[in-house]
């Protein structure tokens, strides 16, 4: 999946989150605006610590299912690249929604 900075949806301590699209059937990358909208978290910490954090998040989220928790759809572990693919939740982050009182 090609990640463009114009698709940056948020930033966190472990990595940046980008908005992307995948094909509904094949789960391959799709053109912007076509297919299923996803959030892609790209882990920015290099080395063992970053890999351990990614592995722990993957392990927890792949075993945890709840209607109020974002769904993990997939992951990437290619070389030093570590990414997590989630369902995309519109209208900003949880923190932004809590501060606006919309939740």
C-alpha positions as CSV (number, residue, x, y, z in Angstrom):
1,X,0.0,0.0,0.0
2,X,1.4,3.4,-0.9
3,X,1.1,5.8,2.0
4,X,0.8,9.5,1.2
5,X,1.3,12.2,3.8
6,X,-1.8,14.0,2.5
7,X,-3.7,10.9,3.9
8,X,-2.4,11.5,7.4
9,X,-5.3,11.0,9.8
10,X,-3.5,11.2,13.1
11,X,-0.3,10.9,15.0
12,X,0.6,9.0,18.2
13,X,3.6,8.0,20.3
14,X,4.0,4.7,18.5
15,X,3.3,5.8,15.0
16,X,1.3,7.8,12.5
17,X,-2.1,6.7,11.2
18,X,-3.1,7.1,7.6
19,X,-6.4,6.8,5.7
20,X,-6.3,4.2,2.9
21,X,-8.6,2.0,0.8
22,X,-8.6,-1.7,0.1
23,X,-10.7,-3.7,-2.4
24,X,-13.7,-5.3,-0.7
25,X,-13.1,-8.8,-2.3
26,X,-9.4,-9.1,-2.6
27,X,-8.2,-6.9,0.3
28,X,-5.5,-5.5,-2.1
29,X,-4.9,-1.7,-2.1
30,X,-7.4,0.3,-4.0
31,X,-7.6,3.8,-5.5
32,X,-8.4,6.6,-3.0
33,X,-12.2,6.8,-2.6
34,X,-12.8,3.3,-3.9
35,X,-13.4,0.2,-1.8
36,X,-13.3,-0.2,2.0
37,X,-11.9,2.8,3.9
38,X,-9.2,1.7,6.4
39,X,-6.8,3.3,8.9
40,X,-3.2,2.2,8.6
41,X,-1.0,2.6,11.6
42,X,2.7,2.7,10.7
43,X,5.0,2.0,13.6
44,X,7.8,4.5,13.6
45,X,10.0,3.1,16.3
46,X,12.8,1.1,14.8
47,X,14.6,-1.8,16.4
48,X,13.6,-4.4,19.0
49,X,11.5,-2.0,21.1
50,X,9.3,-0.9,18.1
51,X,8.9,-4.5,17.0
52,X,7.9,-5.6,20.5
53,X,5.3,-2.8,20.8
54,X,3.9,-3.8,17.4
55,X,3.8,-7.5,18.3
56,X,2.0,-6.8,21.6
57,X,-0.6,-4.5,20.0
58,X,-1.2,-7.1,17.3
59,X,-1.5,-9.9,19.8
60,X,-4.0,-8.0,22.0
61,X,-6.2,-6.6,19.3
62,X,-6.3,-9.8,17.3
63,X,-7.8,-11.6,20.3
64,X,-10.0,-8.8,21.6
65,X,-13.4,-8.3,20.0
66,X,-16.0,-5.8,21.3
67,X,-18.5,-3.6,19.5
68,X,-16.9,-0.5,21.0
69,X,-13.4,-1.3,20.0
70,X,-12.0,-0.7,16.5
71,X,-11.5,-3.9,14.5
72,X,-8.1,-5.1,13.4
73,X,-8.3,-6.1,9.7
74,X,-4.7,-7.0,9.0
75,X,-1.0,-6.3,9.4
76,X,2.3,-5.9,7.6
77,X,5.6,-7.4,8.8
78,X,8.0,-6.9,5.9
79,X,11.6,-6.3,6.8
80,X,11.7,-3.5,9.4
81,X,8.2,-2.2,8.2
82,X,5.5,-2.8,10.8
83,X,1.9,-1.7,10.1
84,X,-1.5,-2.5,11.5
85,X,-4.7,-2.1,9.4
86,X,-7.9,-1.1,11.2
87,X,-11.5,-0.3,10.2
88,X,-11.7,3.4,9.6
89,X,-13.8,5.3,12.1
90,X,-14.8,8.8,10.7
91,X,-15.3,12.0,12.7
92,X,-11.9,12.2,14.4
93,X,-10.2,10.5,17.3
94,X,-11.7,9.2,20.5
95,X,-10.0,12.0,22.3
96,X,-11.5,14.6,20.0
97,X,-15.0,13.2,20.3
98,X,-14.7,13.0,24.1
99,X,-13.6,16.6,24.4
100,X,-16.5,17.7,22.1
101,X,-18.9,15.7,24.2
102,X,-20.2,13.8,21.1
103,X,-19.7,10.4,22.8
